[in-house]
Amino acid sequence: MDKKNLILGIALICGAFASLYVGQKIAPQPPAPPAAVREAVAQQAAQASGTTAQPPALSAGGPQANFAAATGDNAQARVTTLENDFIRVRFTDFGGAVRDVALKQYPAAQDRPDPFVFNELHADPMLALTEFPGLDRGTRYDLVSSTATEIVFRAVLDGRLEVTRRYVLALSIDPKVGTDPYQLRHETTFRNLTDKTAVPLRVALALGTAAPVNALDYGLQLKTGYRTTETDKLIARSELEGGGFLAFFGIGSSQPLSSVTSPGPILWASVKNQFFTSILTPDAPATSLVTRRVKLLTALPDTDHNAYGIAGAAQFELPALAAGATTKLAANFYVGPKEYKRLANGDVFKADQDKVMDYGFFGWASKLLITLMTWMHSWAGNWGIAIMLTTLALKIAFIPLTLASTKSMKRMAKLQPELAAIKEKFKDNPQKQQQATMQLFKDRKVNPVSGCLPQLLTIPFFMGFYSMLSSTAELRYAPFLWAHDLASPDTLFHLGPIPLNVLPLLLGVTMIFQMKLTPTSPTMDATQATMMKFMPIIFTFFCYSLPAALSLYSTTNGLFTIAQQLLINRMKDEDETPATPAVTPGGKPVKNVTPKKK
């Protein structure tokens, strides 16, 4: 049996690495960075028109296309800027809205000094009125006033409706008034200029378009999100793509969708990529959220999901306006990094906006880890060191459980001859066999479950760390030793098509040494024991293409566990009750010895 399992395990490992090699060959090429695509599209449009002016709307499909088109900015648009130490907000007078936001603290790429730009490729300017012909992105607004912190636009629709759009940029965090430097205060005021009551209005504010953050981003984190009074939900781009594995079982749509509408009342709505997000928090709840796919990379075919971003718009129902009356649509608009510490600040973000982090089922572990890790970084100054110190803190916290587990496993190992004798004695009576086994555990002060507790507790922290890595902007381009970016694999070089990632390999070696030191449960059969031998290789393969921070956490955890186990193995179990020699059914005593380590 062991030999067969060994052959099977080796075959599975060879197959795994073969699939990695083949996958590199047949997988679709990753999309180019958004900035490069944007430049290429602009050049194509300029060549076609014989001018270097910015292109008009870029068509990505016909009228029946099940996605929105990425659009260019009007060549005659007047751009006005507000900025502080954190962001530079560019406004366009076409739509009186936010064209894009540059995040000064976050570079566009590791080797580029220019900042990352949110909404660089887009369907609409942010906060544009997307469902209001005559006042949408195609309408030129008058610039009424502009100061260092405030800008005001104005437009009139057919002499009947006046719309004033005001934006105020905070300069710093101020808990007293609830401001954040990544947040705009926005107000749109509607005034009825006629002597008759105007009909109720439906308006929608664009939240922006989220695109992949780099050429290796396949868009798994491109989502819109919202929170109601009862729940919160995130909508992935894949939900609009149609088809897929679940569609085969009748779950979800089998065809691509042009949009998805989520009902309110909505307390906040967002659009996000892996590290950055926009969050609209209106003073009065929105009635719904509309999510759309947007084709950003026009060079790719419509069938390639890597070509798309995701956009959202919050819909509002405004009341009928009496003659000369006004109504106001006001909101706070955050555009910045997905920093848990910032978004969890209840003085500024009072509607659980930190849910946009998307930590998932083990969110409590993710929040604990990022909070502890941020505190460690505040005085360590390096995120790699902060991860190692956080891991050490967790190991220290779990020492009581680890000691109890180790004592239990040692006692279980010494009981192996007696357990075998009981199994042989009551082999025809499973009920009595179980009763005798439980009595033996009670007499020897052994809890068979306690030996698994430390291993079980590592699962939520491992998964919580994995979820946290998927949305923590602080780790983007954070260096540590040879790893240039803890949010990416620590590739040193390539062996042909296969990257050499060091930390996952160190993780595998650490796990092998750790397993040799850790007591083995005597209840584990030969098949389970054989499969456990392959766990280091399985974990290495699992972590190989994941962010280096996850391998650093797991490797550090393994190294601390090895040091801890070496100390524990030297300790004596003073509370252990001397075992009474077991007796076989034939009356011959069974020598009680601890089996040697293999």
C-alpha positions in Angstrom: 0.0 0.0 0.0 2.8 2.5 0.9 4.6 1.7 -2.3 1.5 2.4 -4.4 0.8 5.6 -2.6 4.4 6.7 -3.1 4.2 6.1 -6.8 0.9 7.9 -6.9 2.2 10.9 -5.0 5.2 11.2 -7.3 3.0 11.0 -10.3 0.7 13.7 -9.0 3.7 16.0 -8.3 5.1 15.5 -11.8 1.7 16.2 -13.2 1.4 19.4 -11.2 4.7 20.8 -12.4 3.9 19.6 -16.0 0.6 21.5 -15.8 2.6 24.6 -14.6 4.9 24.3 -17.7 2.1 23.7 -20.1 -0.1 26.4 -18.6 2.7 28.9 -19.2 2.6 27.9 -22.9 -1.1 27.8 -23.6 -2.4 30.4 -21.3 -3.6 33.7 -22.9 -1.0 36.5 -22.8 -1.7 39.0 -19.9 -3.1 42.4 -20.9 -0.7 45.3 -21.3 -0.7 47.9 -18.5 -3.7 50.3 -18.8 -1.4 53.4 -19.5 0.3 51.6 -22.4 -3.1 50.6 -23.9 -4.5 54.1 -23.5 -1.5 55.5 -25.3 -1.7 53.0 -28.1 -5.5 53.7 -28.6 -4.8 57.4 -28.7 -2.1 57.0 -31.3 -4.4 54.8 -33.5 -7.2 57.4 -33.3 -4.7 60.2 -34.1 -3.4 58.3 -37.1 -6.9 57.7 -38.4 -7.9 61.3 -38.1 -4.5 62.8 -39.1 -4.4 64.9 -35.9 -2.8 64.5 -32.5 -5.8 65.7 -30.6 -7.4 63.5 -28.0 -9.8 61.0 -29.5 -13.6 61.2 -29.0 -15.6 58.3 -27.7 -13.9 55.0 -28.6 -16.3 52.4 -29.9 -15.7 48.9 -28.5 -18.9 47.4 -29.9 -22.1 48.0 -31.7 -25.4 49.0 -30.3 -26.2 45.4 -29.2 -22.8 44.9 -27.5 -23.2 43.4 -24.0 -20.5 45.7 -22.6 -19.9 49.4 -22.4 -17.2 51.1 -24.5 -14.2 52.8 -23.1 -14.4 56.5 -24.0 -11.9 59.2 -24.7 -12.1 62.8 -23.4 -13.4 65.6 -25.5 -10.5 67.4 -27.2 -12.0 70.8 -26.2 -12.5 70.0 -22.6 -11.1 72.4 -20.0 -9.3 70.6 -17.2 -9.1 72.1 -13.7 -7.1 70.6 -10.8 -7.5 70.3 -7.1 -4.7 68.6 -5.1 -3.3 68.0 -1.7 -0.3 65.9 -0.5 -2.2 62.7 -1.3 -4.2 63.1 -4.5 -4.4 65.2 -7.6 -8.0 65.4 -8.8 -8.6 66.5 -12.4 -12.0 67.9 -13.4 -13.5 68.2 -16.8 -16.1 70.8 -17.7 -17.8 68.3 -20.0 -20.2 66.8 -17.5 -18.8 69.0 -14.7 -17.2 65.8 -13.2 -14.0 64.1 -12.1 -12.0 62.9 -15.1 -9.5 61.0 -13.0 -7.6 60.9 -9.7 -3.8 60.5 -9.4 -2.7 58.9 -6.1 0.6 60.6 -5.2 1.7 58.1 -2.6 1.4 55.1 -5.0 3.5 54.9 -8.1 2.0 53.6 -11.4 4.7 51.0 -11.6 7.8 50.1 -9.6 10.2 51.7 -12.1 8.1 54.7 -12.8 7.9 57.9 -10.7 4.5 59.0 -12.0 1.5 58.2 -9.7 -1.2 55.6 -10.2 -4.2 57.1 -11.8 -7.7 55.8 -10.9 -10.2 56.0 -13.7 -7.5 56.6 -16.3 -9.4 54.4 -18.8 -13.1 54.9 -18.2 -16.7 54.7 -19.5 -17.6 58.0 -17.8 -15.9 60.7 -15.7 -16.5 60.0 -12.0 -19.6 61.6 -10.5 -20.9 62.4 -14.0 -24.7 62.3 -14.5 -24.8 59.1 -16.6 -28.6 58.9 -17.2 -29.4 62.5 -17.8 -29.2 63.5 -21.5 -28.4 67.2 -21.8 -26.6 67.2 -18.5 -24.3 64.2 -18.9 -20.7 63.9 -20.1 -21.6 65.4 -23.4 -22.7 68.7 -21.9 -20.3 71.5 -21.3 -20.7 73.1 -17.9 -19.6 76.7 -17.0 -16.8 76.9 -14.5 -18.3 79.3 -11.9 -15.4 79.4 -9.4 -12.2 77.7 -8.6 -10.0 77.9 -5.5 -7.3 75.8 -3.9 -9.9 73.5 -2.2 -13.2 74.1 -4.1 -14.5 74.1 -7.6 -18.1 74.9 -8.8 -19.7 74.1 -12.2 -23.1 75.2 -13.6 -25.3 74.3 -16.5 -28.9 75.0 -17.6 -31.1 72.5 -19.4 -33.4 74.1 -22.0 -34.0 77.1 -19.7 -36.0 74.9 -17.4 -33.5 73.3 -14.9 -30.4 74.7 -13.4 -27.7 72.3 -12.2 -24.9 73.4 -9.9 -22.1 71.0 -9.1 -19.7 71.8 -6.2 -16.6 69.9 -5.1 -14.5 70.4 -1.9 -11.2 68.7 -1.3 -10.0 68.0 2.2 -6.4 68.7 3.0 -5.9 66.3 5.9 -7.7 63.9 8.3 -9.9 65.8 10.7 -12.0 63.5 12.9 -14.0 66.5 14.2 -15.6 67.2 10.9 -15.1 63.7 9.4 -12.7 64.5 6.5 -10.0 62.4 4.8 -7.4 63.6 2.3 -8.5 61.0 -0.2 -12.1 62.2 0.1 -14.1 64.8 -1.9 -17.3 66.4 -0.6 -19.7 66.7 -3.5 -23.1 68.5 -3.9 -25.3 68.7 -7.0 -28.1 71.2 -6.7 -31.1 71.1 -9.0 -33.3 74.2 -9.3 -36.6 74.5 -11.2 -36.5 77.7 -13.3 -40.1 77.4 -14.5 -43.4 78.5 -13.0 -44.6 74.9 -13.1 -43.9 71.8 -11.0 -41.3 69.6 -12.5 -41.7 65.9 -12.7 -39.6 63.6 -10.4 -36.1 62.9 -11.6 -34.0 59.8 -11.8 -30.3 60.5 -11.9 -27.2 58.3 -11.6 -23.7 59.3 -10.4 -20.8 57.4 -12.0 -18.5 55.8 -9.5 -15.6 55.3 -11.9 -14.1 52.5 -13.9 -11.7 50.0 -12.3 -9.0 48.5 -14.5 -6.3 45.9 -13.9 -3.4 47.5 -11.9 -0.6 45.9 -14.0 0.1 43.5 -16.8 0.0 40.5 -14.5 -3.4 41.4 -13.1 -6.2 39.2 -14.6 -9.0 41.1 -13.0 -10.1 38.8 -10.3 -10.4 41.7 -7.9 -12.4 43.9 -10.3 -15.7 44.4 -8.4 -18.4 46.8 -7.5 -19.8 46.7 -4.0 -22.5 48.2 -1.9 -24.0 48.1 1.6 -27.7 48.3 2.6 -29.2 48.5 6.0 -29.3 44.7 6.1 -26.3 43.4 4.2 -23.2 44.1 2.1 -22.3 42.5 -1.2 -19.6 42.6 -3.9 -20.3 42.0 -7.6 -17.4 40.5 -9.5 -16.8 41.2 -13.2 -17.1 37.5 -13.8 -20.8 37.7 -12.9 -21.5 39.7 -16.0 -19.4 37.5 -18.3 -21.9 34.6 -18.5 -21.2 31.0 -19.1 -18.7 29.3 -16.9 -18.8 26.2 -14.8 -21.8 27.2 -12.6 -23.9 28.1 -15.6 -23.7 24.5 -16.7 -25.7 23.6 -13.6 -28.2 26.5 -14.1 -26.6 28.9 -11.7 -26.1 32.4 -13.1 -26.5 33.6 -16.6 -25.3 31.5 -19.6 -25.0 34.6 -21.7 -23.0 37.8 -21.0 -25.0 40.6 -19.4 -24.9 44.2 -20.4 -25.5 45.3 -16.8 -26.6 44.1 -13.3 -28.9 46.3 -11.1 -28.8 45.8 -7.4 -31.7 47.3 -5.3 -31.2 49.6 -2.3 -31.5 51.4 -0.1 -27.8 51.7 -0.6 -25.7 53.4 2.1 -22.5 53.3 0.1 -21.4 52.0 -3.3 -17.9 51.3 -4.7 -15.8 50.2 -7.6 -12.5 48.6 -6.9 -9.5 46.8 -8.3 -6.9 44.8 -6.4 -5.4 47.8 -4.4 -7.5 50.9 -5.0 -11.2 51.8 -4.8 -13.7 54.6 -5.1 -16.5 54.8 -2.5 -19.6 57.0 -2.8 -21.4 57.6 0.6 -24.5 59.7 -0.1 -26.2 61.7 2.6 -29.5 60.0 1.6 -29.4 56.3 0.5 -29.3 55.6 -3.2 -32.1 53.5 -4.7 -29.9 51.1 -6.7 -26.5 50.3 -8.0 -25.9 49.6 -11.7 -22.8 47.5 -12.6 -21.4 47.3 -16.1 -18.5 45.6 -17.9 -16.3 48.1 -19.9 -14.0 47.0 -22.7 -10.8 48.8 -22.0 -8.2 46.9 -24.1 -9.6 47.3 -27.6 -6.7 45.3 -29.2 -8.1 42.1 -27.6 -11.1 40.3 -29.0 -14.5 40.6 -27.3 -14.2 37.0 -26.1 -11.1 37.7 -24.0 -12.1 38.5 -20.4 -8.7 40.2 -19.8 -9.9 43.1 -22.1 -12.5 44.3 -19.6 -12.8 46.5 -16.6 -15.8 47.2 -14.5 -17.8 50.4 -13.8 -20.6 51.3 -11.5 -23.2 54.0 -11.1 -25.5 54.8 -8.1 -29.1 55.7 -9.0 -31.2 58.2 -7.1 -34.8 59.2 -7.3 -35.3 62.9 -6.8 -38.7 64.4 -5.8 -40.9 66.6 -8.0 -39.7 70.2 -7.8 -42.2 73.0 -7.3 -41.8 76.2 -9.3 -38.5 77.9 -8.2 -37.7 75.1 -5.7 -34.4 73.4 -5.3 -33.2 69.9 -4.2 -29.7 68.7 -3.4 -27.9 65.5 -4.0 -24.9 65.4 -1.6 -22.3 62.7 -0.9 -18.7 62.0 0.3 -16.6 60.5 -2.5 -13.4 58.5 -1.5 -10.9 57.6 -4.2 -7.7 56.0 -2.8 -6.0 52.9 -1.5 -7.7 50.0 0.2 -6.1 50.6 3.6 -8.0 48.9 6.4 -6.7 51.2 9.1 -8.0 54.2 7.2 -11.3 52.8 6.1 -12.0 51.4 9.6 -11.7 54.9 11.1 -15.3 55.3 12.4 -14.9 59.0 12.9 -14.6 59.5 9.1 -16.2 56.3 7.6 -19.3 55.6 9.6 -21.1 53.0 7.4 -18.7 50.1 7.6 -16.9 51.2 4.4 -14.0 48.8 5.4 -16.2 46.0 4.0 -14.8 46.9 0.6 -11.6 45.1 1.7 -13.4 41.8 0.9 -11.8 39.7 3.6 -14.3 36.9 3.3 -15.2 34.2 5.8 -12.0 34.5 7.9 -12.3 38.3 7.9 -11.7 38.4 11.7 -8.3 36.9 11.2 -7.5 39.2 8.3 -8.4 42.3 10.4 -6.4 41.0 13.4 -3.4 40.3 11.1 -3.4 43.6 9.3 -3.9 45.6 12.5 -1.0 43.8 14.2 1.1 44.0 11.1 0.5 47.7 10.7 1.5 48.3 14.3 4.6 46.3 13.9 5.5 48.3 10.7 5.0 51.6 12.5 8.3 51.0 14.4 10.0 48.3 12.3 9.8 50.4 9.1 9.8 47.4 6.8 6.8 45.3 5.8 8.8 42.0 5.6 10.1 42.5 9.1 6.6 43.4 10.2 5.2 40.1 8.8 7.9 38.1 10.7 7.2 39.9 14.0 3.5 39.4 13.5 4.1 35.7 13.0 6.3 35.6 16.2 3.6 37.3 18.2 1.0 34.7 17.1 3.4 31.9 18.0 3.9 33.3 21.5 0.1 33.7 21.9 -0.4 30.1 21.0 2.3 28.6 23.3 -0.2 27.3 25.9 -2.1 25.4 23.3 1.0 24.1 21.6 2.4 22.8 24.9 -0.9 21.0 25.7 -1.0 19.6 22.1 2.6 18.3 22.3 2.0 16.6 25.7 -1.2 15.0 24.4 0.6 13.7 21.3 3.5 12.3 23.3 1.1 10.5 25.6 -0.9 9.2 22.6 2.4 7.8 21.2 3.1 5.9 24.4 -0.4 4.5 24.4 0.0 2.9 21.0 0.7 -0.7 22.3 -2.3 -0.5 24.7 -4.5 0.8 21.9 -3.4 -2.1 19.7 -4.2 -4.5 22.4 -7.7 -3.1 22.9 -8.3 -3.2 19.2 -7.3 -6.9 19.1 -9.3 -7.8 22.2 -12.6 -6.2 21.1 -12.1 -6.6 17.3 -15.6 -8.1 17.1 -17.3 -5.5 19.3 -16.7 -1.9 18.1 -18.9 -0.5 20.8 -16.8 -2.0 23.7 -13.7 -1.2 21.8 -14.7 2.5 21.7 -15.6 2.4 25.4 -12.3 0.8 26.4 -10.4 3.3 24.3 -12.1 6.3 25.9 -11.5 4.9 29.4 -7.8 4.5 28.6 -7.6 8.1 27.4 -9.3 9.2 30.6 -7.0 7.2 32.8 -3.9 8.5 31.1 -5.2 12.1 31.0 -5.1 12.2 27.2 -7.3 14.3 25.0 -7.0 13.0 21.4 -8.6 16.2 20.0 -6.2 18.6 21.7 -3.3 17.4 19.6 -5.0 18.9 16.5 -5.9 22.3 17.9 -2.7 24.2 17.0 -2.9 22.8 13.4 -6.6 23.7 13.1 -5.9 27.3 14.4 -3.3 27.9 11.7 -5.9 27.4 9.0 -8.0 30.6 9.6 -4.8 32.7 10.0 -3.3 31.2 6.8 -6.6 31.9 4.9 -7.0 35.2 6.6 -3.5 36.2 5.6 -4.2 35.1 2.0 -7.4 37.2 1.8 -5.7 40.2 3.4 -2.9 40.0 0.8 -5.5 40.2 -2.0 -6.5 43.7 -1.1 -3.8 45.4 1.0 -2.3 48.4 -0.8 0.5 48.8 1.8 2.3 45.7 0.5 2.3 46.8 -3.1 5.9 47.2 -4.2 7.1 46.7 -0.6 10.6 45.2 -0.8 12.2 42.6 1.5 15.6 41.0 0.9 15.6 39.8 -2.7 11.8 40.2 -3.0 11.2 43.5 -4.8 7.4 43.3 -4.2 5.8 41.4 -1.4 2.5 41.5 -3.2 4.0 39.5 -6.1 6.0 36.3 -6.4 9.7 36.7 -5.4 11.0 35.6 -8.8 14.8 35.8 -9.1 15.1 34.6 -12.7 13.4 32.1 -15.1 14.5 28.6 -15.9 13.0 28.5 -19.4 9.3 29.3 -19.0 9.3 28.5 -15.2 10.1 31.2 -12.7 12.4 30.5 -9.8 10.6 31.7 -6.7 12.8 31.2 -3.7 10.4 31.7 -0.7 8.0 28.9 -1.6 11.0 26.5 -2.0 12.2 27.6 1.4 8.7 26.9 2.7 8.8 23.3 1.4 12.2 22.6 3.0 11.0 24.1 6.3 7.9 22.0 6.3 9.9 18.8 5.7 12.2 19.5 8.7 9.2 20.5 10.8 7.4 17.2 10.1 10.5 15.3 11.2 10.5 17.0 14.6 6.7 16.9 15.3 5.3 13.8 17.0 3.1 11.7 14.7 -0.4 10.7 15.8 -0.6 6.9 16.5 -4.1 6.9 15.1 -2.9 7.8 11.6 -2.9 4.9 9.2 -0.3 4.1 6.6 -2.2 5.8 3.8 -2.6 9.1 5.7 1.0 9.0 6.8 2.2 8.6 3.2 0.0 11.4 2.0 1.3 13.7 4.8 4.8 13.2 3.4 3.7 15.0 0.3 2.2 18.0 2.1 5.4 20.2 1.8 5.4 19.7 -2.0 1.7 20.5 -2.2 2.1 23.6 -0.2 5.1 24.7 -2.2 3.1 24.3 -5.4 0.1 26.1 -3.9 2.1 29.1 -2.8 4.5 29.2 -5.8 2.6 31.8 -7.9 1.0 33.6 -4.9 2.4 36.8 -3.3 5.8 36.5 -1.6 4.3 37.8 1.6 2.2 34.6 2.0 5.3 32.4 1.6 7.3 34.6 4.0 4.5 34.3 6.6 4.4 30.5 6.3 8.1 30.0 6.2 8.6 32.2 9.2 5.9 30.3 11.0 7.6 27.0 10.2 11.0 28.3 11.4 9.6 29.5 14.7 7.7 26.1 15.0 11.0 24.2 14.5 12.7 26.2 17.2 9.7 25.8 19.5 9.6 22.1 18.9 13.3 21.6 19.6 12.7 23.2 23.0 9.5 21.3 23.7 11.1 17.9 22.9 13.6 18.5 25.7 10.9 19.1 28.2 9.6 16.4 30.5 6.0 15.7 31.0 5.8 15.8 34.8 2.1 15.4 35.0 2.2 12.1 33.0 0.8 9.0 34.9 3.0 6.0 34.5 1.4 3.6 32.1 0.2 0.2 33.3 1.5 -2.6 31.0 -1.2 -3.7 28.7 -2.1 -7.4 28.6 -3.0 -9.2 25.4 -5.9 -11.7 25.3 -3.4 -14.5 25.8 -2.2 -12.9 29.1 1.2 -11.8 27.9 2.1 -8.3 29.0 2.8 -5.8 26.2 5.9 -3.8 26.6 5.0 0.0 26.5 7.7 1.8 24.6 7.7 5.0 22.7 8.3 4.3 19.0 11.5 5.7 17.6 11.3 8.6 15.1 11.7 7.5 11.5 
